[in-house]
Amino acid sequence: MVFDIVIHNGIIITVNSDFDIIENGVVCISKGTIHRIEARADDKPLPEAKEIIDANGGIIMPGLVNTHTHLPMTLFRGLADDLPLALWLDEFIFPCEAKYLTPETVRLGTLVACAEMMLSGTTTCCDGYFFEDDVASAVYKSGIRGVLGQGVIDFPAPGVPDPSDNIKNAVRFVDKWQEVSPLITPSIFCHSPYTCSEDTLKKAKVASDSKALLFQIHAAETKSEYVRIQTEQHTTPVKYLDRIGILDENTLIVHGIWLDDDDIEIIAKRRSKVSHNPQSNMKLASGIAPVPSLLNAGVTVGLGTDGCASNNDLDLFREMDTAAKLHKVNLLDPTVMDARTVLKMATIDGAKAIGLDKDIGSLEAGKQADVIIVDTEKPHLVPMYNPVSHIIYTVQGSDIRDVIVAGRILVKDQSLLTINLEDTLKKIAAISRIIKEA
């Protein structure tokens, strides 16, 4: 058999159920899927392939899964830093979105985000924003994999000036993209329990369930949200969402910081998932999510970056390092959030959180060939005694050499193959000058 791609001469970290690590491994790819993975004896010839990729002793691993992004917010990177969330949103982000978001600016902002993610090893993202049709077009062009949610919010939003059309608009987006490409999975994204009414939340969830979609929502993110929901609904954000029927196995709770023990028990019982965004939460001083407690309760937790306006990058390697260290110092326990746990959050558990774990998140025969190669021939990466520990505490997004999604090479020798980056950056620079001068 002649394979499409054979990757060899690297350490394979499978992130399968046994967490197998294969020295001098070989990955054989055919028709977009992984055909087999094996160790190669020194005297054994390589399988035939149309393209042979030498990992040069580096790490071969699953592409990373970013469970929460607002991709076009690359447009607002660094625009309003060092502010509390409410002020940041109300005085800067919401007004800028209303003024500067158009189908074209959203498309360009998304292309830059896709380039940044691919070059730093992310092969799948879960996004929620406005003009999501244009987000989807850009994601599709880039070749990255995306779960994409049209935003629903109870005030005039970019692309949907009448809030009463928000759910209809979200359903139209889903209907348009549901069968376009196996790389694009539509979703519905309700902004939060304080920007969406109970009626809106219920109707959006019904629409989501009718099409078996992932339902995304920011929840229990800040103390101010927690106090507001307590005042208005006489309960916590999680208990409120549960009371009105929002929480189930297809619900992704983004942030999940202000949780009590009962909230965690409810999330576990409903089999809802959580997206942990430590750098954004730290930067906005939103708090520290009780991730170790969630994991101990059996909750699936994925890792996310949030948007570039609140992080300010999309590098999941930095996010993994932060996630591991934040919880160690918070609990004064160096054993919590060990390297394997955090790597799973950025791969197989992230895939499970967004409903794609049967297809991606680990390197196994039959799964989609979403593979990245880490170049370990760098001063900060030698010596390497434990490759998993290295990934969490030492590897940077800039160390990614090659990126493959569904058997298609998107990044080769650190060069993008699907996006004209020079042209895109010039156009982004022109937009940023307009925003800066306003």
C-alpha positions, -999 to +999 in steps of 0.1 A: +000+000+000+012+035-009+002+060+018-004+097+013+019+107+041+043+088+063+059+106+093+089+090+109+119+095+131+101+111+161+087+105+195+050+099+192+028+110+221-005+093+212-027+106+241-047+075+236-064+058+266-031+042+276-011+073+269+013+053+248+046+070+239+064+055+210+101+061+205+112+062+169+076+061+158+059+060+124+025+075+115+009+063+083-018+086+068-042+077+040-073+096+028-072+120+056-071+094+084-045+077+104-041+042+090-016+029+115+010+039+141+040+018+150+075+017+163+102+013+136+131-010+141+163+005+128+166-021+100+130-019+089+123+000+057+097+028+057+063+022+042+059+037+008+042+071+006+036+100-017+052+122+009+077+112+036+081+136+065+112+132+087+104+145+122+142+148+128+139+134+164+112+158+173+078+152+189+049+139+169+016+146+187-021+154+182-030+188+170-042+210+199-079+218+205-088+253+216-122+251+232-130+288+233-121+316+209-135+348+194-114+346+163-121+381+147-111+398+180-075+397+167-087+431+154-088+444+190-056+428+203-041+451+230-068+478+224-081+480+260-059+463+285-058+463+323-095+469+328-122+449+346-145+429+324-176+450+327-158+482+318-137+465+291-169+452+274-192+482+279-169+510+272-145+495+247-152+462+231-190+464+225-187+499+209-157+489+188-176+458+176-206+479+166-184+504+147-158+483+130-171+448+125-181+441+089-181+409+069-147+419+055-130+429+088-143+397+104-130+376+076-095+392+078-094+390+116-103+354+114-076+346+088-050+362+111-063+341+140-062+309+119-027+317+108-016+323+145-033+291+156-018+269+129+017+282+133+014+275+170+000+240+167-037+244+171-057+223+146-092+227+160-110+257+175-144+262+191-155+298+182-184+320+191-189+355+176-209+377+152-208+375+114-200+339+120-208+331+084-177+351+074-158+335+102-167+301+087-157+312+053-122+322+065-118+290+087-128+269+057-102+287+035-075+281+061-081+244+063-082+244+101-111+225+119-137+245+136-168+242+158-184+276+150-212+293+169-233+322+157-236+347+186-270+353+203-274+383+225-304+405+236-293+438+222-284+450+187-253+431+175-230+433+145-249+418+116-281+415+135-295+450+143-328+436+156-323+413+186-355+395+178-337+380+148-308+366+167-320+330+170-333+330+134-300+342+122-282+315+142-304+288+127-298+302+092-261+300+099-264+264+110-285+254+081-260+269+056-229+253+071-241+220+085-232+200+053-205+221+037-174+204+050-165+178+076-141+204+090-169+228+099-193+220+127-220+246+133-230+255+168-251+281+187-234+305+211-254+324+237-233+352+251-242+348+288-271+345+313-270+382+319-270+394+283-297+368+272-331+366+287-346+334+300-368+333+270-339+338+246-318+311+264-346+286+262-354+292+226-318+291+216-313+258+235-344+243+218-330+253+184-296+238+193-311+206+205-333+202+175-302+199+153-280+181+179-256+210+182-231+221+208-245+249+229-219+274+241-224+299+268-202+321+290-213+314+326-201+319+362-173+341+347-171+370+371-181+380+406-204+408+392-222+382+371-226+360+401-240+388+422-263+399+395-278+365+389-281+359+427-300+392+429-323+387+399-327+349+400-320+342+437-295+314+428-261+309+412-256+312+374-252+274+371-283+266+392-302+292+372-291+276+339-300+242+352-334+253+364-344+266+330-331+234+312-299+246+296-274+222+311-269+188+295-242+168+278-242+191+248-236+223+268-202+239+270-198+262+300-171+287+292-150+300+321-170+284+350-151+303+377-176+312+403-188+277+412-197+263+446-197+225+454-234+222+444-227+238+411-199+214+404-222+185+413-248+197+389-224+201+361-211+166+366-246+152+369-258+169+337-225+158+320-220+194+308-185+204+298-163+233+308-138+254+289-110+267+311-094+299+300-067+307+326-048+335+309-079+355+300-093+349+335-061+361+351-057+392+329-093+403+335-089+393+372-121+373+369-109+346+393-095+311+393-118+283+381-119+253+405-106+230+378-090+203+401-124+200+418-142+198+385-118+171+373-122+152+406-160+153+401-156+137+366-163+168+346-147+170+312-126+202+310-110+216+279-085+244+275-092+277+257-075+310+251-106+332+248-102+361+223-071+380+215-085+412+231-084+395+266-054+371+264-037+385+241-027+355+220-039+322+208-009+301+218-022+270+236+013+260+247+015+291+268-020+283+280-010+248+291+019+261+310-002+287+327-030+262+336-006+238+352+013+265+373-017+286+383-035+257+401-003+245+417+003+278+434-034+284+441-037+252+460+000+252+472+002+217+458+028+209+431+011+176+423-022+190+410-027+196+373+002+174+363+016+175+328-004+146+314-037+160+328-030+194+312-020+179+279-052+159+278-072+191+284-056+206+253-061+175+232-085+145+238-105+162+266-108+194+246-121+173+217-146+156+241-157+190+254-168+200+219-181+167+208-153+156+185-134+130+205-144+101+183-126+118+154-097+139+169-077+146+200-054+116+200-033+097+175-050+064+169-058+043+138-091+053+123-090+089+136-086+120+115-050+128+108-047+160+128-010+159+136+017+184+146+055+181+148+075+199+174+111+209+165+131+199+195+165+209+181+165+242+200+186+254+230+156+257+253+145+222+245+176+202+253+181+179+271+147+162+270+141+136+297+103+136+297+086+147+264+052+152+281+066+175+307+086+193+280+053+200+261+037+217+291+066+236+307+091+242+279+077+240+244+064+272+228+040+277+199+069+290+178+085+255+181+059+239+158+074+229+125+047+210+106+009+210+109-015+185+093-053+186+094-074+157+080-043+145+061-037+179+045-004+197+052-012+233+063+022+243+077+055+229+064+088+239+079+070+267+097+056+281+065+018+286+060+006+269+028-031+280+028-031+317+037-014+346+020-001+360+053+018+390+039-014+403+021-036+396+051-013+414+075-011+445+053-049+447+053-051+442+091-026+470+095-048+493+075-078+485+097-059+489+129-048+524+118-084+534+113-093+521+148-063+538+164-070+571+149-107+571+158 
